[in-house]
Amino acid sequence: MPSEFTGKHVTVAGLGVSGVPAAKVLHGLGAHVTVVNDGDDERARTQAAELEALGVTVRLGDGDTLPEGTELIVTAPGWTPTKPLFTAAGQAGVPVWGDVELAWRLRGLDGREPAPWLAVTGTNGKTTTVQMLASILKAAGLRTAAVGNIGVSLLDAVTGDTEYDVLAVELSSYQLHWAPSLRAHSAAVLNLAPDHLDWHGSMAAYAADKGRIYEGNRVACVYNVADKATEDLVRAADVEEGCRAIGFTLGTPGPSQLGVVEGLLVDRAFVEDRQKNAQELAEVSDVDPPAPHNIANALAAAGLARAFGVSAAAVRDGLRAFTPDAHRIAHVADVDGVAYVDDSKATNTHATEASLAAYESIVWIAGGLAKGATFDELVAGAAKRLRGAVLIGADRALIREALARHAPEVPVVDLDRTDTGAMLQAVQEARRLARPGDTVLLAPACASMDMFTNYNQRGDAFAQAVRELGA
């Protein structure tokens, strides 16, 4: 039991996916743990009862007051830095860690050699890239897991009984904000676009938190050649001597880059004489689905795997074995020569831009909660690909107005309803607008909570509506 935590008064901020495991681990390490939580609903009370049975103190309905005697706060990643709890902590000189920081500091406490972390962040594509990376590492015969923001607790991976050779770690900007000591083996920033600015306060602060993932990297900082902001973060990072900047591109790669040549994914970074040589890794057709943004994800995953010494054959085998999660540019069915694709996970304009770029002629189903987003740039870039648009959700007028400005010739159906049954009508209207060879694409560019519990339920409603078309 490490003296760092024995007898220490630690406040865990927030129940849920990260707070409950953090409280259990800290209690098991001998800390005096108090959990504070804003909510006091049935779920919170159930979690509180579980922790109280272990001897953990839980305070529901008040997440703003700093418990007396607190020496450390471990916070859920989503708690905003402006909360009064953290203001009070700063005034009292109490450090604030996230669950990722706690996991990082607990590595190797059992005497085992800590597994290196290959870390991924970005506005979009994180989960898919981390899953691809884990599939590649497994194909190489390595003991690994996809953990972190993907929904699998890093604390469980670090403190559990399973031994790993390497971890594929997804990290959000929230998690990185609260993880000052993190030092990955290698890391990638996939892309940067405005998101969560209400939490971070500005685009500069959001980018800076994303850039923390490169700090102290030992082997490789993987960046997106097409997104200069990611390369700028590499340049600004303080890395270990010898750490390399490795780019990925959908074009022909230069030295120290991975890219695409005549339908092949190729490596000019981790080869001998990279000025003259390249290594074939896989075929574009090995990537599922082979949409441009997904090929970029595959190249980023391959870059991290190659930085860890994985063979080209394992990259190919891992990509072939990978199956994407539901609601991520997933083909649902073909009906009367029209493809129906579910990309409900496209909850912001950046993700939707990538989704729209994957198809030539689209009937676009969009709308929901805009979260402060604007749509002019998105619509202007996609206008030539749009056969029609069907709009749903609370903030659909913002998309309708952007279509009127930048694609006035595109027919638009505006469904003035926000009940869950609107999706069936939306799919029926999309079918009316579509022609053989078109793609009806659910890529909402908005959050789902105005009509659905989450993007999964929204995607399920779309798939069910498509199945009813073909019945």
C-alpha atoms as one frame of an Amber mdcrd trajectory, in Angstrom:
protein
   0.000   0.000   0.000   1.761   3.160  -1.197   2.413   5.817   1.409   1.343
   8.453  -1.132  -2.310   7.560  -0.491  -2.359   5.845   2.895  -4.353   8.046
   5.284  -4.682  10.814   2.678  -7.987  12.721   2.468  -9.064  12.503  -1.167
 -12.209  13.973  -2.671 -13.573  12.269  -5.795 -15.630  14.701  -7.872 -18.466
  12.953  -9.653 -19.957   9.483  -9.674 -20.343   7.505 -12.870 -17.978   5.721
 -15.256 -14.804   7.256 -13.832 -15.768   8.331 -10.302 -16.890   4.984  -8.893
 -13.726   3.085  -9.983 -11.544   5.955  -8.709 -13.248   5.933  -5.320 -12.886
   2.144  -5.019  -9.217   2.145  -6.000  -8.320   5.011  -3.654 -10.217   3.412
  -0.776  -8.387   0.169  -1.424  -5.082   2.057  -1.251  -5.920   3.293   2.228
  -7.131   6.801   1.463  -9.985   8.514   3.304 -12.341   9.032   0.349 -15.240
  11.460   0.085 -17.274  11.505  -3.121 -19.197  14.647  -4.060 -21.803  14.662
  -6.800 -24.080  17.345  -8.261 -27.002  14.993  -8.843 -29.158  13.150  -6.338
 -31.189  10.881  -8.608 -31.952   7.187  -8.307 -28.834   6.099 -10.190 -26.605
   8.293  -8.020 -28.188   6.948  -4.850 -27.600   3.363  -6.002 -23.938   4.093
  -6.702 -23.635   5.935  -3.387 -25.034   2.968  -1.464 -22.490   0.664  -3.104
 -19.603   2.921  -2.098 -20.904   3.618   1.402 -21.022  -0.117   2.032 -17.247
  -0.102   1.505 -16.714   2.765   3.936 -16.566   5.612   1.411 -18.309   8.869
   2.363 -20.686  10.131  -0.355 -22.260  13.596  -0.501 -25.034  13.937  -3.085
 -26.570  17.135  -4.422 -23.573  19.353  -3.649 -20.622  19.146  -5.973 -19.438
  22.701  -5.406 -18.278  22.724  -1.773 -14.747  21.554  -0.976 -14.877  19.001
   1.880 -12.849  20.042   4.885  -9.382  18.528   5.041  -9.190  17.631   1.342
  -5.575  17.050   0.219  -6.288  15.903  -3.345  -9.218  16.008  -5.772  -9.714
  13.329  -8.424 -12.331  14.587 -10.837 -14.564  13.129 -13.498 -13.265  14.458
 -16.829 -16.416  16.343 -17.778 -16.466  18.636 -14.720 -15.636  22.126 -15.979
 -12.535  23.851 -14.580 -14.691  26.869 -13.637 -16.716  24.971 -11.026 -16.590
  26.531  -7.530 -15.114  23.272  -6.188 -11.973  23.788  -8.261 -11.799  27.484
  -7.495 -11.797  26.614  -3.804  -9.182  23.925  -4.412  -6.923  26.404  -6.161
  -7.230  28.871  -3.302  -6.409  26.128  -0.804  -3.482  24.764  -2.850  -5.186
  21.403  -3.374  -4.083  19.613  -6.580  -6.726  18.363  -9.023  -6.179  15.183
 -11.052  -8.395  13.386 -13.508  -8.894   9.630 -13.528  -6.317   9.393 -16.327
  -3.724  11.160 -14.182  -4.519   8.805 -11.306  -4.180   5.785 -13.584  -0.868
   7.059 -14.925   0.539   7.482 -11.416  -0.663   4.048 -10.291   1.129   2.118
 -13.064   3.549  -0.463 -11.785   2.485  -0.339  -8.134   2.175  -4.128  -8.122
   5.810  -4.479  -9.136   5.087  -5.363 -12.761   6.672  -3.420 -15.603   4.097
  -0.782 -16.629   2.626  -1.252 -20.095   3.486   1.648 -22.446   0.608   3.805
 -23.693  -0.079   4.528 -27.357  -2.453   7.481 -27.081  -4.959   8.987 -29.510
  -6.977  12.190 -29.433  -8.681  14.480 -31.963 -12.037  16.070 -32.559 -13.297
  13.069 -34.534 -12.248   9.489 -35.210 -10.659   8.716 -31.826 -12.641   5.598
 -30.972 -12.327   4.029 -34.418  -8.589   4.708 -34.531  -7.987   3.244 -31.071
  -9.992   0.145 -31.966  -8.035  -0.243 -35.196  -4.810   0.169 -33.249  -5.814
  -2.494 -30.717  -6.727  -4.865 -33.563  -3.306  -4.325 -35.168  -1.483  -4.852
 -31.868  -3.422  -8.066 -31.262  -2.562  -9.248 -34.773   1.078  -8.761 -33.786
   0.577 -11.151 -30.867   0.693  -8.448 -28.212  -1.449  -8.435 -25.073  -3.418
  -5.199 -25.354  -6.767  -3.479 -24.822  -8.545  -0.380 -26.124  -9.131   1.754
 -23.025  -9.863   5.280 -21.806 -12.515   7.535 -23.312 -13.715   4.560 -25.339
 -15.702   3.530 -22.246 -13.237   1.100 -20.654 -11.719   2.331 -17.396  -7.983
   3.007 -17.511  -7.930   2.435 -13.763  -9.230  -1.086 -14.253  -6.573  -1.751
 -16.899  -3.772  -0.406 -14.717  -4.793  -1.959 -11.394  -6.451  -5.179 -12.579
  -5.006  -8.670 -12.749  -4.514  -8.748 -16.531  -0.975  -8.092 -17.730  -0.593
  -6.045 -20.895   2.321  -5.479 -23.249   0.908  -2.157 -24.461  -2.343  -0.177
 -24.144  -4.248   1.615 -26.914  -5.605   4.690 -25.122  -8.317   7.073 -26.311
  -8.158  10.453 -24.565 -10.605  13.339 -24.741  -9.683  16.988 -24.346 -11.370
  16.893 -20.924  -9.203  13.996 -19.792  -6.031  15.596 -21.109  -6.803  18.847
 -19.287  -6.643  16.999 -15.968  -3.594  14.799 -16.802  -0.455  16.946 -16.391
   1.993  14.062 -15.787   0.989  11.828 -18.715   3.952  10.786 -20.885   3.008
   8.403 -23.693   5.307   6.124 -25.681   3.800   7.659 -28.840   0.661   9.686
 -29.518  -1.515  10.972 -32.342  -3.763  13.999 -32.787  -6.076  13.095 -35.661
  -7.633  16.484 -36.375  -8.749  19.707 -34.722 -12.044  21.539 -35.196 -14.096
  23.720 -32.838 -15.797  21.539 -30.234 -16.576  21.777 -26.521 -15.621  25.452
 -26.582 -18.152  26.182 -23.834 -16.074  23.902 -21.572 -12.600  25.038 -22.631
 -13.420  28.715 -23.082 -11.692  29.177 -26.451 -10.354  27.306 -29.451  -6.805
  28.048 -28.290  -7.462  26.455 -24.894  -9.129  23.446 -26.539  -6.148  22.948
 -28.867  -3.683  23.352 -26.005  -5.422  20.619 -24.024  -5.374  18.321 -27.051
  -1.676  19.082 -27.493  -0.881  17.821 -23.996  -0.965  14.322 -25.461   2.419
  14.945 -27.141   4.208  16.117 -23.987   7.097  13.813 -23.098   6.511  11.401
 -26.006   9.420   9.000 -26.339   9.247   7.615 -29.875   6.728   9.311 -32.201
   4.304  12.230 -32.419   1.855  11.297 -35.192   0.060  14.214 -36.879  -2.314
  14.873 -39.775  -0.529  16.424 -42.764  -3.852  17.852 -43.991  -4.506  19.602
 -40.660  -1.649  22.023 -39.975  -2.902  22.687 -36.445  -1.934  19.142 -35.453
   1.620  19.642 -36.738   1.791  22.945 -34.857   1.019  21.046 -31.652   3.915
  18.696 -32.351   6.267  21.640 -32.854   5.154  23.153 -29.547   5.540  19.944
 -27.537   8.425  19.202 -25.191   9.338  15.634 -26.129  12.161  13.275 -25.260
  15.377  13.416 -27.258  15.043  11.384 -30.439  11.233  11.471 -30.617  10.141
  11.854 -34.243   7.345  13.754 -35.970   5.442  11.298 -38.189   2.803  12.566
 -40.625  -0.094  10.716 -42.230  -1.687  11.790 -45.491  -4.254  10.552 -47.999
  -1.775  11.509 -50.704   1.665  10.227 -51.623   3.764  10.263 -48.449   7.061
  12.068 -48.124   9.905  10.852 -45.926   8.779  10.279 -42.294   5.151   9.949
 -43.429   2.538   7.260 -44.056   0.191   7.670 -46.991  -1.608   6.183 -49.984
  -0.096   5.172 -53.341  -2.166   3.475 -56.064  -4.639   1.889 -53.667  -2.031
   0.892 -51.101  -1.324   2.148 -47.575   2.433   2.677 -47.440   5.030   3.584
 -44.824   7.967   5.920 -45.522   8.634   6.566 -41.836   9.672   3.292 -40.230
  11.842   1.890 -43.031  15.528   1.923 -43.838  16.509   4.817 -46.104  13.112
   6.505 -45.992  14.325   9.009 -48.607  14.183   6.242 -51.247  12.163   3.352
 -49.823   8.585   2.641 -48.782   6.927  -0.367 -47.175   3.509  -1.614 -48.293
   1.250  -2.031 -45.250  -2.196  -2.892 -46.613  -4.628  -2.258 -49.410  -7.211
   0.507 -49.170  -9.833  -2.241 -49.550  -8.598  -3.746 -46.261 -10.095  -0.721
 -44.447 -13.771  -1.030 -43.463 -15.380   1.211 -44.639 -12.854   2.654 -47.137
 -14.158   6.220 -46.769 -11.411   8.884 -46.888 -11.610   9.846 -43.225 -11.535
   6.191 -42.210  -8.426   5.578 -44.309  -6.863   8.497 -42.417  -7.812   6.769
 -39.153  -6.170   3.582 -40.372  -2.961   5.411 -41.293  -2.797   7.045 -37.856
  -3.308   3.676 -36.156  -0.669   2.136 -38.390   1.759   4.947 -37.542   1.421
   4.324 -33.825   1.727   0.562 -34.266   4.819   0.923 -36.425   6.316   3.258
 -33.817   5.938   0.366 -31.383   7.777  -1.975 -33.745   4.802  -3.836 -35.228
   5.364  -5.556 -38.583   3.720  -4.529 -41.840   1.945  -7.903 -42.002   0.359
  -7.300 -38.575  -0.908  -3.894 -39.743  -2.606  -5.571 -42.704  -4.035  -8.426
 -40.653  -5.251  -6.093 -37.915  -7.053  -3.813 -40.353  -8.685  -6.777 -42.063
  -9.886  -8.115 -38.699 -11.303  -4.783 -37.557 -15.088  -4.328 -37.486 -16.311
  -0.753 -36.922 -18.825   0.059 -34.205 -22.433   0.697 -35.089 -23.547   4.158
 -36.205 -20.187   5.060 -37.725 -20.757   5.355 -41.479 -22.435   1.940 -41.368
 -24.192   0.605 -44.464 -27.709  -0.422 -43.415 -29.284  -1.649 -46.655 -29.846
  -1.038 -50.355 -33.454  -0.363 -51.300 -34.441   0.152 -54.956 -30.850   0.889
 -55.928 -30.338   3.467 -53.151 -27.817   2.902 -50.344 -28.852   3.847 -46.784
 -25.941   4.743 -44.463 -26.066   5.388 -40.723 -23.485   7.866 -39.430 -25.445
   8.985 -36.382 -22.102   9.360 -34.574 -21.448  12.432 -36.775 -22.620  14.818
 -34.058 -20.630  17.882 -35.178 -19.856  19.625 -38.452 -16.300  18.296 -38.723
 -17.425  14.666 -38.565 -20.281  15.341 -40.967 -17.957  17.021 -43.462 -15.902
  13.834 -43.606 -19.020  11.706 -43.949 -20.448  13.791 -46.799 -17.106  13.639
 -48.617 -17.373   9.848 -48.827 -20.283   9.817 -51.339 -20.979  11.403 -54.713
 -24.750  11.935 -54.666 -26.486  12.275 -51.306 -29.882  12.756 -49.775 -28.824
  14.136 -46.430 -30.777  13.625 -43.193 -29.547  16.177 -40.661 -30.459  18.196
 -37.589 -30.781  18.008 -33.833 -29.074  20.135 -31.184 -26.489  22.395 -32.830
 -24.478  23.102 -29.633 -23.633  26.568 -30.959 -22.362  25.322 -34.316 -22.771
  27.137 -37.627 -23.304  25.297 -40.907 -22.373  27.636 -43.766 -18.935  26.168
 -44.404 -20.221  22.607 -44.174 -23.070  23.204 -46.640 -20.963  25.219 -49.068
 -18.401  22.416 -49.251 -20.991  19.688 -49.814 -23.487  21.524 -52.036 -22.478
  19.813 -55.289 -22.971  16.374 -53.709 -26.491  16.998 -52.410 -29.490  15.564
 -54.237 -31.740  16.721 -51.404 -31.957  17.244 -47.662 -34.406  16.192 -44.969
 -34.144  18.183 -41.739 -35.235  17.115 -38.270 -34.699  18.312 -34.721 -34.759
  21.446 -32.648 -32.111  23.449 -34.511 -32.906  22.345 -38.068 -33.634  25.971
 -39.076 -29.909  26.756 -38.837 -29.145  24.104 -41.449 -32.124  25.120 -43.585
 -30.878  28.719 -43.674 -27.357  27.602 -44.621 -28.818  25.477 -47.442 -30.821
  28.461 -48.690 -27.662  30.579 -48.802 -25.232  28.071 -50.297 -27.307  25.386
 -52.049 -30.570  27.078 -53.039 -31.215  24.557 -55.837 -31.231  21.590 -53.419
 -34.773  20.491 -52.460 -35.293  20.590 -48.689 -37.927  18.837 -46.578 -38.296
  20.516 -43.170 -40.046  18.198 -40.717 -41.656  20.331 -38.045 -41.609  17.703
 -35.319 -39.157  16.513 -32.685 -40.768  13.265 -31.570 -38.908  10.014 -32.145
 -41.363   8.982 -34.861 -39.999  11.770 -37.043 -37.193   9.481 -38.184 -39.560
   7.159 -40.038 -41.058  10.118 -41.879 -37.562  11.470 -42.587 -36.498   8.203
 -44.207 -39.713   8.065 -46.254 -39.124  11.622 -47.490 -35.496  10.794 -48.298
 -36.629   7.804 -50.321 -38.920  10.092 -52.336 -36.007  12.427 -53.144 -33.422
   9.726 -53.927 -32.605   8.203 -57.315 -30.876   4.878 -58.050 -27.168   5.215
 -57.304 -27.727   7.809 -54.551 -26.890   7.441 -50.872 -29.345   8.412 -48.160
 -26.997   9.501 -45.404 -27.884  10.095 -41.771 -25.057  12.441 -40.719 -26.852
  14.889 -38.438 -24.023  17.368 -37.634 -25.857  17.815 -34.324 -26.326  16.143
 -30.978 -29.330  13.874 -30.509 -30.742  14.698 -27.081 -33.618  16.860 -28.315
 -35.305  13.740 -29.742 -33.352  10.691 -28.595 -31.505   9.386 -25.551 -28.228
   9.347 -27.481 -26.805   8.972 -30.979 -27.112   5.170 -30.704 -30.888   5.365
 -30.325 -31.053   7.831 -33.213 -29.081   5.462 -35.435 -31.231   2.512 -34.389
 -34.368   4.484 -35.304 -32.898   5.210 -38.740 -31.990   1.552 -39.321 -35.457
   0.409 -38.229 -37.069   2.934 -40.595 -34.913   1.654 -43.466 -35.896  -1.928
 -42.714 -39.541  -0.919 -42.896 -38.913   0.521 -46.373 -37.689  -2.845 -47.586
 -40.384  -4.880 -45.880
